[in-house]
């Protein structure tokens, strides 16, 4: 099975359009005239070497960083042109999972997930708590996890709890920043499978920053490679891997790349016809 066969997804209209994006920090240029589309219903993997600005791109799209120049349209709207209240309504259609989880350490998991439901959806505490437990169950966590503090959780449980919070407001677009970082191979593979399952079941569009080749092969419909301050190529994994670029060739065809391909081939062979 090829990557493009993982999902049967619509691809006619971009849900996010990035045009001419520039991000500079003093004399340091991160992005220069960067273009990228994210299509409705797809899982897009964003990769690139250290310093290419993968997380900066994500933060620019979700509104946590103001670009130096360029335009970002989400749901066919330039969010920078909206008032604060109108922009907030659009941003509630995003779910974001940050690399470290970013859970409030002084709150239980149930309270962490209830918070946006109370603040943004106007639910009562009891209603929010009930829905929070449903979101935790959706990510595969047991009922007793709801009353645990983040410090009591394993790394994999923290990721799932953070994902449950990202899904609290039923977002249309899910942003994931290095979701499998710090997980062991078994935990990472289980998380990859969870993302694909939830994406299919909930109709999510997913913007996924990663360095994990296994995640690309297991999850992504397309891959965008950041290099030379731009998106060098954005296409199916098979097409991207054939791009004539030194970094891409080393990344996809080096020892780790060959191992990821071999692992994916083994999984394919085990699937029933």
C-alpha distance (Angstrom), angle and dihedral (degrees) to the residues before:
residue distance angle dihedral
X1 . . .
X2 3.80 . .
X3 3.77 123.2 .
X4 3.79 92.1 -106.0
X5 3.79 89.3 58.0
X6 3.80 94.4 60.6
X7 3.77 92.6 85.6
X8 3.76 139.4 20.4
X9 3.79 98.2 -139.3
X10 3.79 136.4 168.1
X11 3.79 112.5 -112.3
X12 3.80 105.5 173.6
X13 3.81 103.5 101.9
X14 3.81 129.6 36.9
X15 3.78 113.0 -125.8
X16 3.82 89.4 -166.5
X17 3.81 124.8 33.4
X18 3.81 120.3 -173.4
X19 3.80 115.2 -171.6
X20 3.79 129.3 -179.7
X21 3.80 93.5 -15.7
X22 3.79 115.4 -176.5
X23 3.79 124.7 -175.6
X24 3.79 119.3 -178.8
X25 3.78 130.7 170.7
X26 3.78 104.4 -163.8
X27 3.79 106.5 -57.9
X28 3.82 91.6 -16.6
X29 3.79 112.2 103.1
X30 3.81 113.9 -156.3
X31 3.81 101.0 166.0
X32 3.78 128.1 14.7
X33 3.82 121.1 -175.6
X34 3.83 92.4 -23.2
X35 3.82 119.1 179.5
X36 3.80 125.9 -169.0
X37 3.81 138.9 158.5
X38 3.79 127.2 -156.9
X39 3.78 112.2 -162.7
X40 3.77 125.2 -144.0
X41 3.79 112.5 -92.8
X42 3.80 99.4 10.2
X43 3.79 133.6 116.9
X44 3.80 107.7 -131.3
X45 3.79 118.8 -167.0
X46 3.81 116.2 -152.9
X47 3.81 116.1 -157.9
X48 3.77 137.4 166.5
X49 3.76 143.3 136.8
X50 3.78 124.4 -73.1
X51 3.79 111.3 -66.3
X52 3.81 96.6 20.8
X53 3.79 91.3 117.0
X54 3.79 104.2 -114.1
X55 3.80 94.0 151.0
X56 3.82 91.8 39.2
X57 3.80 88.4 56.7
X58 3.80 91.2 50.8
X59 3.81 92.0 47.4
X60 3.80 90.5 48.5
X61 3.79 92.0 54.4
X62 3.80 95.8 47.3
X63 3.80 92.4 46.7
X64 3.80 100.5 -109.1
X65 3.80 91.9 115.5
X66 3.81 128.0 39.1
X67 3.82 110.8 -137.0
X68 3.79 121.4 -131.6
X69 3.82 90.2 -126.4
X70 3.78 142.6 -19.2
X71 3.79 136.5 68.0
X72 3.79 132.6 -85.0
X73 3.80 117.3 -167.3
X74 3.80 119.3 -170.0
X75 3.81 119.9 -176.7
X76 3.84 83.9 -0.7
X77 3.81 91.3 -62.4
X78 3.82 128.9 112.3
X79 3.79 98.4 -131.0
X80 3.81 92.6 -159.9
X81 3.80 89.1 66.9
X82 3.81 93.8 57.9
X83 3.77 128.9 92.0
X84 3.78 117.0 -106.6
X85 3.81 94.1 -101.1
X86 3.81 94.1 46.8
X87 3.80 91.6 46.8
X88 3.80 90.0 51.0
X89 3.80 90.1 56.6
X90 3.80 90.5 54.1
X91 3.80 92.9 45.4
X92 3.79 89.5 55.4
X93 3.80 85.1 68.2
X94 3.83 87.3 65.9
X95 3.78 127.0 80.5
X96 3.80 117.0 -162.4
X97 3.79 129.0 -164.4
X98 3.80 110.2 -169.3
X99 3.78 121.5 -151.6
X100 3.80 96.0 -106.6
X101 3.79 94.4 39.6
X102 3.84 91.6 -114.2
X103 3.80 93.0 -139.7
X104 3.79 118.4 164.2
X105 3.80 102.3 -103.4
X106 3.81 93.9 -153.0
X107 3.82 93.6 56.4
X108 3.79 131.8 72.0
X109 3.78 118.6 -117.0
X110 3.79 90.4 -102.4
X111 3.81 90.4 52.7
X112 3.80 92.3 46.4
X113 3.79 91.6 56.2
X114 3.81 94.6 38.5
X115 3.80 92.4 57.2
X116 3.83 98.7 75.8
X117 3.79 90.2 40.2
X118 3.81 90.9 56.6
X119 3.82 95.9 39.9
X120 3.79 100.5 41.7
X121 3.82 106.9 19.1
X122 3.80 95.8 39.6
X123 3.80 94.6 -129.8
X124 3.77 122.8 158.3
X125 3.79 117.4 -110.6
X126 3.80 92.2 -103.9
X127 3.80 92.9 48.1
X128 3.81 91.1 47.1
X129 3.79 91.9 48.5
X130 3.80 91.9 52.2
X131 3.80 92.2 49.2
X132 3.82 91.2 44.6
X133 3.79 90.3 57.8
X134 3.81 89.7 50.6
X135 3.81 90.7 52.6
X136 3.80 91.0 49.6
X137 3.80 90.1 51.2
X138 3.80 89.2 49.2
X139 3.80 89.7 60.8
X140 3.78 93.3 48.9
X141 3.80 100.4 -101.8
X142 3.84 118.9 140.8
X143 3.84 120.3 -112.9
X144 3.81 92.8 -107.9
X145 3.81 90.7 61.2
X146 3.82 90.2 73.0
X147 3.81 92.8 78.4
X148 3.80 96.4 43.1
X149 3.77 124.3 105.9
X150 3.83 118.6 -124.5
X151 3.82 89.9 -111.4
X152 3.81 89.4 62.5
X153 3.81 93.8 58.2
X154 3.76 134.7 90.5
X155 3.80 118.7 -120.6
X156 3.79 91.3 -100.6
X157 3.80 92.3 50.8
X158 3.81 90.9 49.8
X159 3.82 89.6 54.4
X160 3.80 91.4 50.1
X161 3.80 92.4 46.8
X162 3.80 90.6 49.7
X163 3.79 88.7 49.3
X164 3.81 90.1 51.6
X165 3.80 89.0 54.0
X166 3.82 90.9 47.7
X167 3.82 87.5 54.8
X168 3.81 94.6 45.8
X169 3.82 96.4 103.3
X170 3.82 95.2 40.7
X171 3.82 94.9 -109.4
X172 3.79 124.7 -158.3
X173 3.81 93.9 -148.6
X174 3.79 123.3 42.9
X175 3.81 118.8 -159.3
X176 3.80 115.9 -160.8
X177 3.81 122.1 -172.4
X178 3.82 110.5 -160.9
X179 3.82 92.5 -36.0
X180 3.81 95.7 -179.1
X181 3.82 97.2 43.1
X182 3.79 110.2 129.4
X183 3.80 95.2 13.5
X184 3.78 123.8 120.6
X185 3.83 115.9 -115.0
X186 3.81 93.8 -97.6
X187 3.80 93.1 48.5
X188 3.80 91.6 45.2
X189 3.81 92.4 51.1
X190 3.81 90.9 49.2
X191 3.82 90.4 50.5
X192 3.81 91.6 49.3
X193 3.80 89.4 52.8
X194 3.81 90.8 48.0
X195 3.82 92.0 53.7
X196 3.80 92.3 51.4
X197 3.81 91.8 46.6
X198 3.80 93.7 49.1
X199 3.79 92.4 43.6
X200 3.78 91.1 54.4
X201 3.80 95.5 40.9
X202 3.81 96.8 45.5
X203 3.79 99.1 32.7
X204 3.80 92.2 -120.2
X205 3.77 126.9 172.5
X206 3.81 108.2 -141.6
X207 3.82 130.7 -154.6
X208 3.80 104.7 -169.1
X209 3.82 123.9 -173.3
X210 3.78 109.8 -162.8
X211 3.77 146.2 146.5
X212 3.80 92.5 -160.9
X213 3.79 113.0 110.1
X214 3.79 91.7 -165.4
X215 3.82 88.9 58.4
X216 3.80 91.0 52.3
X217 3.79 92.8 52.1
X218 3.80 94.5 42.3
X219 3.79 100.3 43.0
X220 3.78 119.7 14.2
X221 3.78 131.4 94.5
X222 3.79 92.4 -171.2
X223 3.78 136.6 9.9
X224 3.81 127.7 -145.1
X225 3.81 117.4 -159.4
X226 3.80 118.5 -153.3
X227 3.80 113.3 -150.4
X228 3.80 137.1 140.1
X229 3.83 90.0 18.2
X230 3.82 92.1 -61.6
X231 3.79 143.4 72.6
X232 3.79 98.2 -83.9
X233 3.81 93.7 -169.4
X234 3.82 137.0 -10.3
X235 3.78 116.2 -169.0
X236 3.79 143.9 104.3
X237 3.76 114.0 -41.5
X238 3.79 91.9 -109.6
X239 3.80 92.0 54.4
X240 3.80 94.1 43.5
X241 3.80 91.7 51.1
X242 3.83 89.2 58.1
X243 3.82 93.9 54.6
X244 3.80 113.7 123.7
X245 3.80 98.5 -122.0
X246 3.81 126.9 119.0
X247 3.81 96.1 -133.5
X248 3.80 93.4 46.4
X249 3.79 92.1 48.6
X250 3.80 92.3 49.4
X251 3.80 92.1 45.2
X252 3.79 98.7 47.5
X253 3.80 100.7 30.1
X254 3.79 102.4 35.3
X255 3.84 122.6 98.3
X256 3.83 94.5 -77.2
X257 3.78 92.1 46.4
X258 3.78 92.5 50.9
X259 3.81 89.9 48.1
X260 3.82 91.5 51.5
X261 3.79 91.7 49.9
X262 3.81 91.4 48.2
X263 3.81 91.2 49.8
X264 3.80 91.6 49.7
X265 3.79 90.8 48.5
X266 3.81 90.4 52.8
X267 3.80 90.6 52.2
X268 3.79 90.6 49.1
X269 3.80 91.9 51.7
X270 3.80 90.6 52.5
X271 3.82 94.2 53.7
X272 3.79 117.2 100.6
X273 3.80 116.1 -109.9
